[in-house]
Structure formats: structure tokens, C-alpha cells
Amino acid sequence: MKRLFAIIVNLYLFTLPSLLWAGEGLDVPEALDKKIPLEALSGLNLFFAKTYNENLWTYAIYCTVLMGVVGMVIALGTDVILKAIGMETHKIEHKE
């Protein structure tokens, strides 16, 4: 029984993947070596463009945090507007 199991596992791990050609024919993707020209930029645009050119990880972290902050500002603004027109905006308690 163990020998049959070993044969099936070997067949599954070594033989079947060699029969599949899912990745064949694809070109190697090009590297992300794009640089943003900084001549006409100033302020926040210059800050983010420099960050993008120098370190993509830091740029990704800045963008992620900024998206979260913008989402919170939109949610709080919506909350204030809905309270101003008389709607209740509180957490809903789910009872089963």
C-alpha cells in the first residue's frame, strides 16, 4: 500500500507537471526601470516623484498609508453630512 502511494506521489509531483506546458512561450518581463523626469515638478509632486525614482518600497508604503488616510477622511466627511441631515450613523448590532 505504501509503495502504491509512493508511486502515485512521484507520478503526481514529477511526471504530470512535465506534461503541462502552461508557461511555455512567454517572454521574460521587462524590469521596472522607469524614471520620472523631475524638472517641471514642485511640492508634493516632486516629493512623490523623487520617492518613486529612489525607492519603490517606500513609495508603495506612502501610497498605501495615503489611501487609508483619504478613505478615513471620506468616511468621516460622509458621517458628518449624514448626521447633519438627520440620519443616525452608528454601528449596527446584529442579533440572531
N, C-alpha and C positions, 0 to 999 in steps of 0.2 A: 504494500500500500504506500509506504514511504517512497519507494523507488518510482512508482507511478506519479506521485505528487511531484517529485523532483524533476521528472521528465516534462511534466506539464508546465512547471515553473520555468524551466530552461527554454522550452518552446515559446512560452509567452514573453519572456524577457529578451531572448536573443534572436529568435527566428522571425517572429511576426513584425517587429519594428523594421527589420531589413527589407521586408516586402512592401512596406508603405513608403511612398515617395512624396509625402506631403510637403517637404521642404526643398525639394529639388527644383532647380531652375530659377531660384530667387537671387537677385544681386545683393551684394553686401551694402547695407545702408550707408549713406554718406555721414561723415562726422558733423556735429553741430559747431562749425567754426564761424558762424555768422557774427559779425561785429556791427554795432550800431554807430553811425557817424555822430560825433558829439559837437560838431561845430555850431550848429544852429540851435542848440538846446540850452535851457537855463532852468533854475529852480528844481522842482520835483522831477521834471522830465529828465534833467541832467543827472540827478541822483540815481534814479532807477536805471537809466541807460548805462551809467558807469558801473553800477552793481551788476547788471546783466553782462556787460563785457568782461568784468573781472572775475566774478564767481557766480555760477548758475545756481549753486545750492543756496547761497544767501538770498539771491533773487527769488527763488522758489519759496523760501521761508517768509520773506517780506510779503510776497503776493498772497500767500495763504493766510497770514495774520491780517492783512488789509481786507481780504474778502470777509473774514469773520467780523471785523470791526464794522465794515459797511453793512453787513447783514444785521448786526445788533442795532445800529443807528436807524435802519429802515424799520425794524420791528418796534423799537421804542417810539419812533415818529408815528407809526400806524396806531400804536396803543394810545398815544395822546389824542390823535384825531378821533378815534373811535369813542374814547371817553368823553370828548368834547361834544359829540353828537348824541350822547346818552346811552351808548351801548356798554354793557358790562364786559370787561375784559379781564377775566380771572381764569385760573386753572379749572378745568372741568374734572370733577370727581366721578370716576366710573364705578357704578355699583352693579353688581351682578346678582 
